[in-house]
Amino acid sequence: MRGIARIAMTGPVAAAAVAASFSLLALFFAPALIVSGAIVALVTLRHGGFEGLKVMAMALVASAGVLVLASGGIGRAGAVVMLPWLPVWCAAIVLRGSGRQGSALAMLGAFVAGFALVLRQALGDVDAFWRERLGQLGKAVTEQGGQFLTPEEISAVAGMMHEASVAVMCLGLAAMLLLARAWQSGLYRPGAFGEEFRALVLPRWVLLAAGTLGLLALVTAGSGALPGLVGDLLVVGVLLFAAQGLAVVHERAGRTGARRPWLIGMYMFAFFMPHVVATILALTGVADQAADFRGLRKPRA
């Protein structure tokens, strides 16, 4: 994939063409959207905010033009695949200026939290929204002779879909930014990405916000719409601190001779039980805020 980044870095037109191509491909293969956003972030990290904005605008025009010519309009799906460019561009500016992945990820987390709030306000009953969508999907599957979920199963799944979509958005934006940083390191400074990631620390305000959300979750449990929003924000907080916990694991494993087996085992466990591993890593990240497992706050020679 580094070859894609190398092609994109030959000039702004090439970068815009690659970003637009992968955004259109994401309409059929969703993971391609990560590459599209990473291209915008890479240009921003390497050449600054203005160049990143220029590439983003060119890619937007190109993608919109193709969609209009092909289907007569951009459509909801077209708008969705272009939506991540702006927050990733902003996060890349933060990372370029601070050199701290934790600060940039915290900014992305704040964007996802705001988006979750806006979505709940716009949709009202998000569970009903997902029930309707799943019902439409089930009807289409049934008409084709297939089998789908029962009404009771649809209701149960619909209750989890909104928080799942928040988690997917948070993970997707983080993947775009970190992929761009890894590309930048691979092309211009090998080894820098790993060193920076192993020192990842979230800003203190994230811990304060997470603690406040935890108290709100206890106080508002089972009443009104607020618990739903608090749940969304807690998902974002867990994923942010899981990133810090993962950085701790990589740093500590790097000090031992069993680095590769430890990490392979952890990632295999995460593949089969992601919710368990995310919770353990998040607790590790929270503990690291107080215990400083990596000794980052100690003066070094």
C-alpha positions in Angstrom: 0.0 0.0 0.0 3.0 2.3 0.4 3.1 2.4 -3.4 -0.3 4.1 -3.4 1.1 6.8 -1.0 4.2 7.2 -3.2 2.0 7.8 -6.3 -0.2 10.3 -4.3 2.8 12.3 -3.2 4.0 13.0 -6.7 1.7 16.0 -6.8 -1.6 17.5 -5.7 -3.5 16.4 -8.8 -2.3 12.8 -8.3 -3.2 12.9 -4.6 -6.7 14.2 -5.4 -7.2 11.6 -8.1 -6.2 8.8 -5.7 -8.4 10.1 -2.9 -11.4 10.5 -5.2 -10.9 7.1 -6.8 -10.8 5.3 -3.4 -13.8 7.3 -2.1 -15.9 6.1 -5.1 -14.6 2.6 -4.7 -15.9 2.8 -1.1 -19.4 2.9 -2.4 -18.9 -0.8 -3.3 -16.1 -1.7 -0.8 -16.3 0.3 2.4 -12.7 -0.3 3.6 -11.4 1.7 0.6 -12.7 4.8 2.4 -9.8 4.4 4.9 -7.2 4.8 2.0 -9.1 7.8 0.7 -9.0 9.7 4.0 -5.4 8.6 4.6 -4.3 10.3 1.4 -5.8 13.6 2.5 -4.2 13.3 5.9 -0.8 12.3 4.4 -0.7 15.4 2.2 -1.6 17.6 5.2 1.0 16.0 7.4 3.7 16.4 4.8 2.9 19.7 3.2 0.6 21.5 5.6 -3.1 22.4 6.0 -3.5 24.5 2.9 -2.1 21.8 0.6 -4.3 19.2 2.3 -7.3 21.5 1.9 -6.5 22.0 -1.8 -6.3 18.2 -2.4 -9.5 17.7 -0.4 -11.4 20.3 -2.5 -10.1 18.8 -5.8 -11.0 15.3 -4.7 -14.5 16.5 -3.7 -15.1 18.1 -7.1 -13.8 15.1 -8.9 -15.9 12.6 -6.8 -19.0 14.7 -7.1 -18.6 15.2 -10.8 -18.3 11.4 -11.4 -21.4 10.7 -9.3 -23.5 13.4 -11.0 -22.5 12.1 -14.4 -23.1 8.5 -13.4 -26.4 8.8 -11.5 -27.6 12.4 -11.8 -26.7 13.4 -8.2 -24.4 12.9 -5.3 -26.9 11.0 -3.2 -26.7 10.1 0.5 -24.1 7.4 0.0 -21.8 9.8 -1.9 -22.0 12.4 0.8 -21.2 9.8 3.4 -18.0 8.7 1.7 -16.8 12.3 1.5 -17.7 13.2 5.1 -14.5 11.8 6.8 -12.1 14.1 4.9 -12.8 17.2 7.0 -12.2 15.7 10.5 -9.1 13.8 9.3 -7.7 16.9 7.7 -8.2 18.8 11.0 -6.6 16.0 13.0 -3.7 15.8 10.7 -3.1 19.6 11.3 -3.1 18.9 15.0 -0.7 16.0 14.6 1.6 17.9 12.3 1.8 20.8 14.8 2.0 18.9 18.1 3.7 15.6 17.1 1.3 13.9 19.6 -0.9 11.2 18.3 -3.0 11.3 21.5 -4.0 14.9 20.9 -5.0 14.2 17.3 -7.0 11.1 18.3 -8.7 13.1 21.1 -9.8 15.6 18.5 -11.2 12.9 16.3 -13.1 11.5 19.3 -14.6 14.9 20.0 -15.8 15.1 16.4 -17.4 11.6 16.6 -19.0 12.6 19.9 -20.5 15.7 18.3 -21.7 13.7 15.4 -23.4 11.2 17.6 -25.2 14.1 19.4 -26.3 15.7 16.2 -27.5 12.3 14.8 -29.6 11.6 17.9 -31.1 15.1 17.8 -31.9 14.7 14.1 -33.3 11.2 14.2 -35.1 11.3 17.6 -35.6 7.6 18.2 -32.4 6.0 16.7 -33.6 2.5 17.6 -36.7 3.1 15.5 -34.5 4.4 12.6 -32.4 1.2 12.6 -35.5 -1.0 13.0 -36.9 0.5 9.9 -33.6 0.1 8.0 -33.2 -3.5 9.1 -36.9 -4.2 8.3 -36.4 -3.0 4.7 -33.3 -5.1 4.4 -35.1 -8.1 5.7 -38.0 -7.6 3.3 -35.6 -7.5 0.4 -33.8 -10.6 1.5 -37.1 -12.5 2.0 -38.3 -11.5 -1.5 -35.2 -13.0 -2.9 -36.0 -16.3 -1.1 -33.5 -15.9 1.7 -33.9 -15.9 5.5 -33.4 -12.9 7.8 -33.8 -12.0 11.4 -37.1 -12.4 13.3 -38.9 -9.2 14.4 -37.7 -9.8 18.0 -34.1 -10.2 16.7 -34.4 -7.1 14.6 -35.4 -5.1 17.7 -32.5 -6.5 19.7 -30.0 -5.7 16.9 -31.5 -2.3 16.3 -30.8 -1.4 19.9 -27.1 -1.9 19.3 -26.7 -0.5 15.9 -26.3 3.2 16.8 -23.4 2.6 19.3 -21.9 0.2 16.8 -22.0 2.8 14.1 -20.3 5.3 16.5 -17.6 2.8 17.2 -17.0 2.1 13.5 -16.8 5.8 12.7 -14.3 6.3 15.6 -12.1 3.4 14.5 -12.3 4.4 10.8 -11.2 8.0 11.4 -8.4 6.8 13.6 -7.3 4.2 11.0 -7.1 7.0 8.4 -4.9 9.2 10.5 -2.6 6.5 11.7 -2.2 5.0 8.3 -1.3 8.4 6.9 1.3 8.8 9.7 2.7 5.3 9.0 3.0 6.1 5.3 4.8 9.4 6.1 7.2 7.5 8.4 7.8 4.8 5.8 8.5 7.2 3.0 10.5 9.9 4.8 11.6 8.7 8.2 11.5 4.9 8.8 10.8 3.9 12.4 9.4 7.3 13.5 5.8 6.1 13.5 6.5 3.2 16.0 8.4 5.5 18.3 5.7 8.1 18.2 2.9 5.5 18.7 4.6 3.9 21.7 4.6 7.3 23.4 0.9 7.9 22.7 -0.8 9.7 25.7 -4.3 11.2 25.6 -4.7 14.7 27.0 -5.9 15.0 30.6 -9.2 16.5 29.7 -10.2 13.2 28.1 -9.8 11.4 31.4 -11.9 14.1 33.1 -14.6 13.8 30.5 -14.7 10.0 30.7 -15.0 10.2 34.5 -17.9 12.6 34.2 -19.6 10.4 31.6 -19.2 7.4 33.9 -21.0 9.3 36.7 -23.7 10.4 34.4 -24.2 6.8 33.2 -24.8 5.8 36.8 -27.1 8.7 37.6 -29.3 8.5 34.5 -29.5 4.7 34.0 -32.9 3.6 32.7 -34.4 7.1 32.3 -35.0 9.3 29.3 -32.8 9.7 26.2 -29.7 11.0 28.0 -28.4 7.5 28.8 -28.4 6.7 25.1 -26.1 9.7 24.4 -24.0 8.9 27.4 -23.6 5.4 26.0 -22.4 6.8 22.7 -19.8 9.0 24.4 -18.6 6.2 26.6 -18.0 4.1 23.5 -15.8 6.9 22.1 -14.0 7.1 25.5 -13.3 3.4 25.7 -11.9 3.3 22.2 -9.6 6.4 22.9 -8.2 4.9 26.0 -7.9 1.5 24.3 -5.5 3.2 21.8 -3.4 4.4 24.8 -3.6 1.0 26.3 -2.4 -0.6 23.0 0.5 1.9 23.0 1.4 0.7 26.5 1.3 -2.9 25.4 3.6 -2.3 22.4 6.1 -0.3 24.5 6.3 -2.9 27.3 6.4 -5.8 24.8 9.3 -4.0 23.0 11.4 -4.3 26.2 11.1 -8.1 26.3 12.4 -10.8 24.0 8.9 -12.1 23.5 7.6 -9.1 21.7 6.2 -10.9 18.6 4.4 -13.8 20.3 2.8 -11.4 22.9 1.5 -9.1 20.2 0.3 -11.9 17.9 -1.6 -13.5 20.7 -3.2 -10.2 21.7 -4.3 -9.4 18.2 -5.7 -12.9 17.7 -7.7 -12.5 20.9 -8.9 -9.1 19.8 -10.1 -10.7 16.5 -12.3 -13.2 18.3 -13.4 -11.1 21.3 -12.9 -7.4 20.4 -15.2 -6.1 23.1 -13.2 -7.8 25.8 -9.8 -6.7 24.5 -11.0 -3.2 24.0 -12.2 -3.0 27.6 -9.0 -4.4 29.0 -6.9 -2.0 26.8 -9.1 0.9 27.9 -8.6 0.1 31.6 -4.8 -0.2 30.9 -4.9 3.3 29.2 -6.8 4.8 32.2 -4.3 3.3 34.6 -1.4 4.6 32.6 -2.7 8.1 33.0 -2.0 7.8 36.8 0.8 5.1 36.9 2.8 6.3 33.9 3.9 2.7 33.0 6.2 3.9 30.3 8.0 6.5 32.4 7.1 9.3 29.9 6.8 11.9 32.6 10.2 11.1 34.1 13.2 13.2 32.9 15.4 11.2 30.6 19.1 11.6 29.8 
